[in-house]
Amino acid sequence: MCVMSDAVLFPNYQRWFIALFEQTPPAGVGFVEFALPTILLITGLFILWDTCLLLRAMLHGRWQPIISNQISDVLNDFVQHQSMSFWTGRMAGKINSQINYVSTGFTVITNFLEIIGSIVMILINVGLILEINSYVALIFAVVFVFRLVYGLALMKPMSNSAKNASEENSSLSGKIVDSISNYSVVKLFAAADAEREYLKPARKKTITTRIYSFFIQRWFWGLPNYVWDIAFGLTMLLCVILFANGNILVSEIVFTMSVFFNVMGMISRIIGQIPDVVEKLGSAKKSYDELNIDLAVRDAENAPDLIVTHGKIEFKNVWFKYKRKWVLRDFNLTIQAGERVGLVGPSGAGKSTLVHLLMRFYDPTRGEILIDGQDIKTVTQDSLRRSIAFIPQEPTLFNRTIRENIEYGKPGATDKQIRDASHRAAAHDFIMGTEKKYDSMVGDRGIKLSGGQKQRIAIARAFLKNAPILVLDEATSALDSETEIAIQKSFDDLAHGRTTLAIAHRLSTLRNMDKIVVLDNGEIVEQGTHNQLLRRRGEYARLWKMQSGGFIQE
């Protein structure tokens, strides 16, 4: 019963009710008594129909948010597990828009069901009209076929326009989010007007594609409306002719006109839903195609977890090409368990590439990287990254509490563990000085904290993670000298007993390393301790002499 539409029921209600006045009650039966069963039937059917509508709405409201959220969750999990190459050159805002397009695109299922239901109702109505006059049914059939064929003819241009509009809108969203995310830079350079000009071309493209899409849809609606008008006139004329010849009753005329409006209304709804379906499918498909990129780095089938017993790292005959350029060529380096190694060299020498390969953000073109004799390509990526604590030049903090940011190093850590890690990172004192202490929000990207404070939070997070391997990527280069000296002790404590790989332009931070490796053009040019390299008077000594305030002059 829930499948039936009031488009079928209501005309029949009218027909049944008006037909009462065209009939004569049986002898001895009053008119009210005669009409009462029909009235009760119609009323009962209305109540049953409204109950069905209520149940359908409740089910739809119950499951739609859940399904949409599940799709969004799956997509978010998918992109979170994507390789680093997926994120290179992509804007977070655009990716977010694409996830939203796909997660809301499933609602077309509801549209499809409604379209199918409407088609069934149209066929039922045409069948009912056939009982009265086949010519009227023929008019309905011709109009329906015309609008359907016309709609299908415009389907492809509508789909293309929807895809283009979706692409331009996602691109614009990404640029807007990028601009807002870097609001501090915009303020520093008084570049609000420049940002507005920068966004103008993207806005113009978005407007152009949306206007084109709008006009395609208007054409989709325009011409069929005239056909509908003519069909309405023909139906009225036909009813008049039939009535004049005594071939149709008033109740049948009312039924015919009601069915006409209902059928045309259903046809209009079908045609009206097609653009929405096409737009959602177009946007969802376009976004899905861009998101559904094969993983550049994936776990081997049934890959085991990495087991770090000592922490020895080996780069064996590693070659790596990025954008058709060789960054590393037959690179070999062994870092003993517990050894602290510094990487030095000009920009582009391959320092960060080594770290990215070790973290398995990328796979080597040739060669292998071993940790305690295990090729990192044969173990799970999650277990590999759980074994490495990474502290970058600019720590990345979530817009969450200090506690939550530290706990990221060990989900589910106790308050005592979090506080112990904070004490070891010399972060506890400044945390207790904030308004809500460990429950203080750090702001977007940690904007409420100073550079040194953010670095201490990152160190506390690394202490809490307690990984056997530590990687420092320019971890103090953005700090002033006083803060650097204060934080360096925390780094020394953190590195104690751990295999450590540190990248630094400020060479003074590497003086106490067990070994310093100097890179140039993806190759090792020399290695040794700080004093050994100075005595050799090679590349390291040259870089040391070129420094001013501890930085390499590039």
C-alpha positions as CSV (number, residue, x, y, z in Angstrom):
1,M,0.0,0.0,0.0
2,C,2.9,2.3,0.7
3,V,4.0,2.0,-2.9
4,M,0.7,3.5,-4.1
5,S,0.6,7.2,-4.7
6,D,-2.1,9.7,-3.9
7,A,-1.8,10.4,-7.7
8,V,-3.8,7.2,-8.1
9,L,-5.9,7.4,-5.0
10,F,-7.2,10.9,-5.1
11,P,-8.7,10.9,-8.6
12,N,-10.5,7.7,-7.7
13,Y,-11.7,9.2,-4.5
14,Q,-13.2,12.1,-6.4
15,R,-14.6,9.7,-9.0
16,W,-16.2,7.4,-6.3
17,F,-17.6,10.4,-4.4
18,I,-19.1,12.3,-7.3
19,A,-20.5,9.0,-8.7
20,L,-22.6,8.8,-5.6
21,F,-24.6,11.8,-6.7
22,E,-25.2,10.2,-10.1
23,Q,-26.8,7.1,-8.6
24,T,-30.1,6.4,-7.0
25,P,-30.1,4.5,-3.6
26,P,-32.1,1.2,-3.5
27,A,-35.6,1.4,-2.3
28,G,-36.0,2.0,1.4
29,V,-32.4,3.1,1.8
30,G,-31.6,6.8,2.6
31,F,-29.0,8.6,0.6
32,V,-26.8,9.2,3.7
33,E,-27.0,5.5,4.6
34,F,-26.2,4.7,0.9
35,A,-23.1,7.0,0.8
36,L,-21.7,6.2,4.3
37,P,-19.7,3.0,3.3
38,T,-18.0,4.9,0.4
39,I,-17.2,7.8,2.8
40,L,-15.8,5.5,5.4
41,L,-13.7,3.6,2.7
42,I,-12.2,6.8,1.4
43,T,-11.5,8.2,4.9
44,G,-9.8,4.9,5.9
45,L,-7.7,4.8,2.8
46,F,-6.6,8.4,3.4
47,I,-5.6,7.5,7.0
48,L,-3.7,4.4,5.8
49,W,-1.9,6.4,3.2
50,D,-0.8,9.1,5.6
51,T,0.4,6.4,8.0
52,C,2.5,4.9,5.2
53,L,3.9,8.3,4.4
54,L,4.8,8.9,8.0
55,L,6.6,5.6,8.3
56,R,8.5,6.1,5.1
57,A,9.6,9.6,6.3
58,M,10.7,8.2,9.7
59,L,12.7,5.4,8.0
60,H,14.3,7.8,5.6
61,G,15.2,10.2,8.4
62,R,16.6,7.4,10.5
63,W,18.9,5.8,7.9
64,Q,20.0,8.6,5.5
65,P,22.3,10.3,8.0
66,I,23.8,7.0,9.0
67,I,24.5,5.9,5.4
68,S,25.9,9.3,4.5
69,N,28.1,9.3,7.5
70,Q,29.4,5.8,6.8
71,I,30.2,6.7,3.2
72,S,32.0,9.8,4.4
73,D,33.9,7.8,7.0
74,V,35.0,5.2,4.5
75,L,36.2,7.9,2.1
76,N,38.0,9.8,4.8
77,D,39.7,6.6,5.9
78,F,40.7,5.9,2.3
79,V,42.3,9.2,1.7
80,Q,44.1,9.1,5.1
81,H,45.7,5.8,4.0
82,Q,46.7,7.3,0.6
83,S,50.4,7.6,-0.3
84,M,52.3,10.9,0.1
85,S,52.2,11.3,-3.7
86,F,48.4,11.5,-3.5
87,W,48.6,14.6,-1.3
88,T,51.4,16.3,-3.3
89,G,49.8,19.3,-5.1
90,R,46.3,18.7,-3.7
91,M,44.4,21.2,-1.6
92,A,42.8,20.0,1.6
93,G,39.7,22.1,0.9
94,K,39.2,20.5,-2.5
95,I,39.5,17.0,-1.1
96,N,37.0,17.8,1.5
97,S,34.5,19.0,-1.1
98,Q,35.0,15.9,-3.1
99,I,34.3,13.7,-0.1
100,N,31.1,15.6,0.5
101,Y,30.0,15.2,-3.1
102,V,30.5,11.5,-3.0
103,S,29.0,11.0,0.4
104,T,25.8,12.9,-0.5
105,G,25.6,11.4,-4.0
106,F,24.0,8.2,-2.6
107,T,20.8,10.1,-2.2
108,V,20.2,9.5,-5.9
109,I,19.0,6.1,-4.8
110,T,16.0,7.8,-3.2
111,N,15.5,9.7,-6.5
112,F,15.7,6.6,-8.5
113,L,13.1,4.9,-6.4
114,E,10.8,7.9,-6.7
115,I,11.2,7.9,-10.4
116,I,10.4,4.2,-10.7
117,G,7.4,4.7,-8.5
118,S,6.2,7.6,-10.6
119,I,6.5,5.6,-13.8
120,V,4.5,2.8,-12.2
121,M,1.8,5.3,-11.1
122,I,1.7,6.8,-14.6
123,L,1.1,3.4,-16.2
124,I,-1.6,2.6,-13.6
125,N,-3.3,6.0,-14.4
126,V,-3.1,5.4,-18.1
127,G,-4.7,2.0,-17.6
128,L,-7.5,3.6,-15.6
129,I,-8.1,6.2,-18.3
130,L,-8.3,3.4,-20.9
131,E,-11.6,2.3,-19.2
132,I,-13.0,5.7,-20.1
133,N,-11.5,6.5,-23.5
134,S,-8.5,5.3,-25.3
135,Y,-7.9,8.7,-27.1
136,V,-7.2,10.4,-23.7
137,A,-4.8,7.5,-22.8
138,L,-3.1,8.0,-26.1
139,I,-2.5,11.7,-25.4
140,F,-0.9,10.8,-22.1
141,A,1.3,8.2,-23.7
142,V,2.5,10.6,-26.4
143,V,3.4,13.3,-23.9
144,F,5.2,10.9,-21.6
145,V,7.3,9.4,-24.4
146,F,8.1,12.8,-25.8
147,R,9.3,14.2,-22.5
148,L,11.2,11.1,-21.7
149,V,13.0,11.0,-25.1
150,Y,13.7,14.8,-24.9
151,G,15.1,14.4,-21.4
152,L,17.4,11.5,-22.4
153,A,18.7,13.6,-25.3
154,L,19.8,16.3,-23.0
155,M,21.2,13.9,-20.4
156,K,24.8,13.9,-21.7
157,P,25.2,17.7,-22.0
158,M,23.6,18.1,-18.5
159,S,26.0,15.5,-17.1
160,N,29.0,17.2,-18.6
161,S,28.0,20.6,-17.4
162,A,27.4,19.2,-13.9
163,K,30.8,17.6,-13.8
164,N,32.5,20.8,-14.9
165,A,30.5,22.9,-12.4
166,S,31.5,20.4,-9.6
167,E,35.2,20.5,-10.6
168,E,35.3,24.3,-10.7
169,N,33.5,24.5,-7.4
170,S,35.8,22.1,-5.7
171,S,38.8,24.0,-7.1
172,L,37.5,27.3,-5.8
173,S,36.7,25.8,-2.4
174,G,40.3,24.5,-2.2
175,K,41.7,27.9,-3.0
176,I,39.5,29.6,-0.5
177,V,40.5,27.2,2.3
178,D,44.1,27.6,1.3
179,S,43.8,31.4,1.6
180,I,41.9,31.2,4.9
181,S,44.4,28.7,6.3
182,N,47.3,31.1,5.6
183,Y,45.5,34.2,7.0
184,S,48.6,35.2,9.0
185,V,50.7,35.5,5.9
186,V,47.9,37.5,4.2
187,K,47.9,39.8,7.2
188,L,51.7,40.1,7.3
189,F,51.8,41.1,3.6
190,A,48.6,43.2,3.7
191,A,47.6,41.0,0.8
192,A,43.8,40.8,1.3
193,D,43.2,42.7,-2.0
194,A,45.8,40.5,-3.8
195,E,44.0,37.4,-2.5
196,R,40.7,38.7,-3.8
197,E,42.3,39.3,-7.2
198,Y,43.9,35.8,-7.1
199,L,40.4,34.2,-6.5
200,K,38.7,36.2,-9.3
201,P,39.6,33.8,-12.2
202,A,38.4,30.8,-10.2
203,R,35.2,32.6,-9.2
204,K,34.7,33.6,-12.9
205,K,35.1,30.0,-14.1
206,T,32.7,28.8,-11.4
207,I,30.1,31.4,-12.4
208,T,30.5,30.5,-16.1
209,T,30.1,26.8,-15.6
210,R,27.1,27.2,-13.3
211,I,25.4,29.6,-15.7
212,Y,25.9,27.2,-18.5
213,S,24.6,24.3,-16.4
214,F,21.5,26.5,-15.5
215,F,20.7,27.2,-19.1
216,I,21.0,23.5,-20.0
217,Q,18.5,22.8,-17.3
218,R,16.2,25.6,-18.5
219,W,16.1,24.1,-22.0
220,F,15.4,20.8,-20.3
221,W,12.2,22.3,-18.9
222,G,11.2,24.9,-21.4
223,L,10.0,23.1,-24.6
224,P,8.1,20.3,-22.8
225,N,5.9,22.8,-21.0
226,Y,4.5,24.0,-24.3
227,V,3.7,20.4,-25.2
228,W,2.0,20.0,-21.8
229,D,-0.2,23.1,-22.6
230,I,-1.3,21.7,-25.9
231,A,-2.0,18.3,-24.5
232,F,-4.2,19.9,-21.8
233,G,-6.2,21.8,-24.4
234,L,-6.7,18.6,-26.5
235,T,-7.9,16.7,-23.4
236,M,-10.5,19.4,-22.6
237,L,-11.7,19.4,-26.2
238,L,-12.0,15.6,-26.2
239,C,-14.0,15.6,-23.0
240,V,-16.4,18.2,-24.4
241,I,-16.9,16.2,-27.6
242,L,-17.5,13.0,-25.6
243,F,-19.9,14.7,-23.2
244,A,-21.8,16.2,-26.2
245,N,-22.3,12.8,-27.7
246,G,-23.3,11.3,-24.3
247,N,-20.3,9.1,-24.1
248,I,-18.9,10.3,-20.8
249,L,-20.3,11.1,-17.3
250,V,-19.4,14.2,-15.2
251,S,-17.7,12.0,-12.6
252,E,-15.6,10.6,-15.4
253,I,-14.7,14.1,-16.7
254,V,-13.6,15.1,-13.2
255,F,-11.6,11.9,-12.9
256,T,-10.0,12.4,-16.4
257,M,-9.0,16.0,-15.6
258,S,-7.7,15.0,-12.1
259,V,-5.7,12.2,-13.7
260,F,-4.4,14.5,-16.4
261,F,-3.0,17.0,-13.8
262,N,-1.6,14.1,-11.7
263,V,0.0,12.4,-14.6
264,M,1.5,15.6,-16.0
265,G,2.7,16.5,-12.5
266,M,4.3,13.1,-12.1
267,I,6.0,13.5,-15.5
268,S,7.2,16.9,-14.4
269,R,8.6,15.4,-11.2
270,I,10.3,12.7,-13.1
271,I,11.8,15.2,-15.5
272,G,12.6,17.5,-12.6
273,Q,14.4,14.8,-10.7
274,I,16.6,13.8,-13.7
275,P,18.7,17.0,-13.6
276,D,19.2,16.5,-9.8
277,V,20.1,12.9,-10.3
278,V,22.4,13.7,-13.2
279,E,24.1,16.6,-11.3
280,K,24.6,14.4,-8.2
281,L,25.9,11.5,-10.2
282,G,28.1,13.7,-12.3
283,S,29.6,15.5,-9.2
284,A,29.9,12.2,-7.3
285,K,31.6,10.4,-10.2
286,K,34.0,13.2,-11.0
287,S,35.0,13.4,-7.3
288,Y,35.2,9.7,-6.9
289,D,37.4,9.3,-10.0
290,E,39.8,11.9,-8.6
291,L,39.8,10.3,-5.1
292,N,40.0,6.7,-6.3
293,I,43.7,6.6,-7.2
294,D,45.7,3.5,-6.8
295,L,48.0,3.5,-3.8
296,A,51.5,4.4,-4.9
297,V,52.8,2.7,-1.7
298,R,50.9,-0.3,-0.4
299,D,51.5,-3.1,2.0
300,A,52.5,-6.5,0.7
301,E,49.8,-9.2,1.0
302,N,49.8,-10.6,4.5
303,A,52.6,-8.3,5.5
304,P,53.8,-8.8,9.1
305,D,54.4,-6.0,11.6
306,L,57.9,-4.6,11.9
307,I,59.7,-5.9,15.0
308,V,62.5,-3.5,16.1
309,T,64.9,-5.3,18.5
310,H,67.8,-3.0,18.2
311,G,67.1,-0.2,15.7
312,K,69.8,-0.7,13.0
313,I,69.0,1.1,9.8
314,E,70.6,0.2,6.4
315,F,70.2,1.9,3.0
316,K,71.4,-0.6,0.4
317,N,72.0,0.4,-3.2
318,V,69.1,2.8,-3.1
319,W,68.1,4.7,-6.2
320,F,65.2,7.1,-6.2
321,K,63.7,9.1,-9.1
322,Y,61.3,12.0,-8.5
323,K,59.6,13.7,-11.5
324,R,62.1,12.1,-13.9
325,K,65.1,13.3,-12.0
326,W,67.4,11.1,-10.0
327,V,67.5,12.3,-6.4
328,L,69.5,9.4,-5.1
329,R,72.0,7.2,-7.0
330,D,73.2,3.9,-5.6
331,F,73.1,5.3,-2.1
332,N,74.5,3.2,0.8
333,L,74.4,4.1,4.5
334,T,74.4,2.1,7.7
335,I,73.2,3.5,11.0
336,Q,74.0,1.3,13.9
337,A,71.5,0.6,16.6
338,G,71.5,3.5,19.1
339,E,73.8,5.6,16.9
340,R,73.0,9.3,16.4
341,V,73.6,10.4,12.8
342,G,73.4,14.0,11.4
343,L,72.6,14.7,7.8
344,V,74.1,17.8,6.3
345,G,74.1,19.3,2.8
346,P,72.6,22.1,0.7
347,S,69.0,22.1,-0.3
348,G,68.2,19.4,-2.8
349,A,71.0,17.2,-1.7
350,G,68.6,14.4,-0.7
351,K,68.4,14.8,3.1
352,S,64.6,15.0,3.3
353,T,64.3,12.3,0.6
354,L,66.1,9.8,2.9
355,V,63.7,10.6,5.7
356,H,60.7,10.2,3.4
357,L,62.0,6.9,2.1
358,L,62.7,5.7,5.7
359,M,59.1,6.6,6.7
360,R,58.0,4.9,3.5
361,F,56.1,7.9,2.2
362,Y,57.7,6.8,-1.1
363,D,59.3,3.5,-2.2
364,P,62.8,3.5,-3.7
365,T,63.0,3.1,-7.5
366,R,65.7,0.4,-6.8
367,G,67.4,-1.0,-3.8
368,E,66.2,-1.7,-0.3
369,I,66.0,-0.1,3.2
370,L,66.4,-2.4,6.1
371,I,65.6,-2.0,9.8
372,D,67.1,-4.8,11.9
373,G,67.4,-6.8,8.7
374,Q,63.8,-6.4,7.7
375,D,63.0,-4.8,4.3
376,I,60.5,-2.0,5.1
377,K,58.6,-2.8,1.9
378,T,57.7,-6.3,3.4
379,V,56.2,-5.0,6.7
380,T,53.1,-3.0,7.3
381,Q,53.3,0.8,7.0
382,D,51.5,1.3,10.3
383,S,54.0,-0.8,12.3
384,L,56.9,1.0,10.5
385,R,55.6,4.4,11.4
386,R,54.7,3.4,15.0
387,S,58.4,2.5,15.4
388,I,59.6,6.0,14.3
389,A,59.1,9.3,16.2
390,F,59.3,12.2,13.8
391,I,59.7,15.8,14.8
392,P,59.6,18.3,11.9
393,Q,60.8,21.9,11.7
394,E,57.2,23.2,12.1
395,P,55.3,20.8,14.4
396,T,51.8,20.1,13.2
397,L,49.2,20.5,16.0
398,F,45.5,19.9,15.8
399,N,43.0,22.5,16.9
400,R,42.3,20.4,20.0
401,T,43.5,20.5,23.6
402,I,47.1,20.3,24.7
403,R,46.3,16.9,26.3
404,E,44.8,15.5,23.0
405,N,47.8,16.7,21.0
406,I,50.3,15.0,23.3
407,E,48.1,11.9,23.6
408,Y,48.4,11.6,19.8
409,G,51.7,9.9,20.4
410,K,50.0,7.1,22.4
411,P,46.2,7.0,22.1
412,G,44.6,6.0,25.4
413,A,47.6,7.2,27.5
414,T,46.9,7.9,31.1
415,D,47.1,11.4,32.6
416,K,50.2,10.4,34.5
417,Q,51.9,9.2,31.3
418,I,51.0,12.5,29.6
419,R,52.3,14.6,32.5
420,D,55.5,12.5,32.7
421,A,56.2,13.0,29.0
422,S,55.5,16.8,29.4
423,H,58.0,17.0,32.3
424,R,60.7,15.2,30.2
425,A,60.0,17.7,27.4
426,A,60.2,20.6,29.8
427,A,56.7,21.5,28.7
428,H,54.8,21.0,32.0
429,D,55.5,24.4,33.4
430,F,54.2,26.5,30.5
431,I,51.2,24.2,30.1
432,M,50.2,24.8,33.8
433,G,50.5,28.5,33.0
434,T,47.8,28.4,30.4
435,E,44.1,29.1,31.2
436,K,42.8,25.6,31.3
437,K,46.2,23.9,31.6
438,Y,46.2,20.5,29.8
439,D,42.6,21.2,28.6
440,S,43.6,24.5,26.9
441,M,42.8,24.6,23.2
442,V,45.9,25.3,21.0
443,G,44.0,26.9,18.1
444,D,44.3,26.3,14.4
445,R,47.7,24.7,13.8
446,G,48.7,25.7,17.3
447,I,48.4,29.4,16.7
448,K,47.9,30.1,20.4
449,L,51.4,28.7,21.2
450,S,54.8,30.1,20.5
451,G,57.2,28.2,18.3
452,G,59.2,26.9,21.2
453,Q,56.0,25.8,23.0
454,K,54.8,23.9,19.9
455,Q,58.1,22.2,19.7
456,R,57.9,21.1,23.3
457,I,54.5,19.7,22.7
458,A,56.0,17.7,19.7
459,I,58.8,16.5,21.9
460,A,56.4,15.4,24.7
461,R,54.4,13.6,22.0
462,A,57.6,11.8,20.9
463,F,58.5,10.9,24.5
464,L,55.0,9.5,25.0
465,K,55.3,7.5,21.7
466,N,58.6,6.0,23.0
467,A,59.6,4.7,19.5
468,P,63.0,3.1,19.1
469,I,63.9,5.3,16.2
470,L,63.9,9.1,16.2
471,V,64.0,11.4,13.2
472,L,64.5,15.2,13.5
473,D,64.0,17.3,10.4
474,E,65.3,20.8,11.0
475,A,63.7,20.6,14.4
476,T,65.3,23.7,15.8
477,S,66.0,25.9,12.7
478,A,62.9,28.0,13.2
479,L,63.7,28.8,16.9
480,D,65.7,31.6,18.3
481,S,69.1,30.7,19.8
482,E,68.0,31.0,23.5
483,T,65.0,28.7,22.9
484,E,67.1,26.3,20.8
485,I,69.6,25.9,23.7
486,A,66.7,25.2,26.1
487,I,65.1,22.7,23.8
488,Q,68.4,21.0,22.7
489,K,68.7,19.3,26.1
490,S,65.2,17.8,25.6
491,F,66.3,16.5,22.2
492,D,69.4,15.0,23.8
493,D,67.3,13.3,26.4
494,L,64.9,12.1,23.8
495,A,67.7,10.7,21.6
496,H,69.3,8.8,24.4
497,G,69.2,5.1,23.7
498,R,67.5,5.6,20.4
499,T,68.7,5.3,16.8
500,T,68.6,8.9,15.7
501,L,68.7,10.6,12.3
502,A,68.8,14.4,12.4
503,I,68.7,16.8,9.5
504,A,70.1,20.3,10.3
505,H,71.3,23.4,8.5
506,R,72.4,24.8,11.8
507,L,75.5,22.7,12.2
508,S,76.1,23.6,15.8
509,T,73.2,21.3,16.7
510,L,75.1,18.3,15.3
511,R,78.4,18.7,17.1
512,N,77.6,15.9,19.5
513,M,76.4,13.4,16.9
514,D,78.2,10.1,16.7
515,K,78.5,10.6,13.0
516,I,77.8,13.3,10.5
517,V,77.0,12.4,6.9
518,V,77.5,15.1,4.2
519,L,75.3,14.8,1.1
520,D,75.5,16.5,-2.2
521,N,73.4,15.6,-5.3
522,G,72.1,12.5,-3.7
523,E,75.6,11.1,-2.8
524,I,77.7,10.9,0.3
525,V,80.7,13.2,-0.1
526,E,82.1,12.6,3.4
527,Q,81.2,11.3,6.8
528,G,82.7,11.3,10.3
529,T,82.5,13.1,13.6
530,H,82.4,16.9,13.8
531,N,86.1,17.2,14.7
532,Q,87.2,14.6,12.2
533,L,85.4,16.4,9.4
534,L,86.8,19.8,10.4
535,R,90.3,18.3,10.3
536,R,89.8,17.0,6.8
537,R,89.0,20.5,5.5
538,G,86.5,19.1,3.1
539,E,82.9,20.0,2.3
540,Y,81.8,20.0,5.9
541,A,84.6,22.3,7.0
542,R,83.7,24.6,4.1
543,L,80.0,24.7,5.2
544,W,81.1,25.3,8.8
545,K,83.2,28.3,7.7
546,M,80.3,29.7,5.6
547,Q,77.9,29.7,8.5
548,S,76.8,32.9,10.2
549,G,74.8,32.4,13.4
550,G,74.8,28.7,12.8
551,F,73.1,28.7,9.4
552,I,74.4,27.6,6.0
553,Q,74.5,30.4,3.6
554,E,72.7,29.2,0.4
